[in-house]
């Protein structure tokens, strides 16, 4: 149907009054399609013509509603103000320019009020959602609560996906706390310098727009999306980042209402994890000190300490190797702990290859990535690979300046990283084991020396005793047998007269 030109309708001013009255009603909960139908009904009732109303969200069509005999062509009236383009109105008739201008202005005002009401309601819902989650802090699993918050916040912001990241300033990396899309879109760890918008958000502590890149196996899925990065601060401390993928046009306004409670949540979660980790460290150190002072043989002591460490560090594999004092190019496997398999499995003795010897110069835990790839040159990596490990943290057991062995902690996940606190714990525990080994070896050497002196004293006393020659010789051989292992002995006496 083509448009026709008519004068100002008799009920036109009544229509404007009705639109103005609706502008004063609560509109925040009105859905876009319902609002379009309301406006369409008013236009059809008072103007008696069909038409089409299309609402826009940025450049994207949000909803389009027609009524009556919708025009197949005609002049579309832009519904916009100085800040926003709300949509287009097309009528089956053209009215007096003054009335048309007043009608366009009134509908634009109604849409502007509706949009602001919806925005205010979303902001309030986001704020309430954030603080409601914050009230649950300390009552349960905060990670699950944060994941639920992320999923609900996506539709309110709006955004395609979002994630919270912790910042490690020492290593210049981000570690994913939670996300609405799991690891599909957001990696567990990424370098700050790999994304310019992220680096600028941290440097200037202001929201930044940029591009998010990731890889999916499904074809036809874009690997780049627009991104909004919002820094999360508590006081002057930057505690994390909120990253939005494909944010909606209002996300930059709504994100601020969520940033404050999210920053507090991240800060609270970080404190809880730190306290939990500190308690775990103290427990492991206490347990190991009990094992070390228990008087058990050294193998049992180290086996229990290894199990404690593997559990504390969430390791899939833990093992201790001690260098043989009599064969400095070999090490004995003293203890192995794994949730998947058990036993040493033909690794009772390992050779100290050049690759392993190089680690003896280090004093801190060293990450060995992709253990299957270097298993041929590193027998400890080969041992960990047999237990399904993809990477390995290897720590020399150093007592003062002497390396007595190695402590290995392996992980099945190829990207598992230990933070600085966990590496510090690993270093303390390795020193604890090294000191235990050294003390036990010194104790065993002292005991052996004391036994030797005691046997020498027995031999001296038997030689000074009033015994026959045969008894003296038998006593001497018996005493020597206690000092030195041998399968046979003979004492030859020479007659000085011949």
Buried (B, 14 or more C-beta within 10 A) or exposed (E): BEBEEBEBBEBBEEBBEBBEEBBEEEBBEBEBEEBBBBBBEBBBEBBEBBBBBBBBBEEEEBBBBBBBEBBEEBEBBEBBEEEBBBBBBBBBBBBBEEBBEBBBBBBBBBBBBBBEBBBBBBBEBBBEBBEEBBEBBEEEEBEEBBBBBBBBBBEBBBBBBBBBBBBBEEBEBBBBBBBBBEEEBBBBBBEBEEBEBBBBBBEEEEBBBBEBEBEEEEEEEEEEBBBBBBBBBBEEEBBBBBBBBBBBEBBBBBBEBBBBBBBBBBBBBBEEBEEEBEEBBEEBBEBBEEBBEEEEEBEEBBBBBBBBBBBBBEBBBBBBBBBEEEEEEBBBBBBBBBEEEEEBEEBEBBEBBEBBEEBBEEEEBBEBEEBEEBBEEBBBBBBBBBBBBBBBBBBBBBBEEEBBBBBBBBBBEEEBBBBEEBBBBBBEBBBBBBBBBBEBBEEEEEEEEEEEEEBBEBBEEBEEEEEEEEEBBBBBBBBBEBBEEEEEEEEEEEEEEE
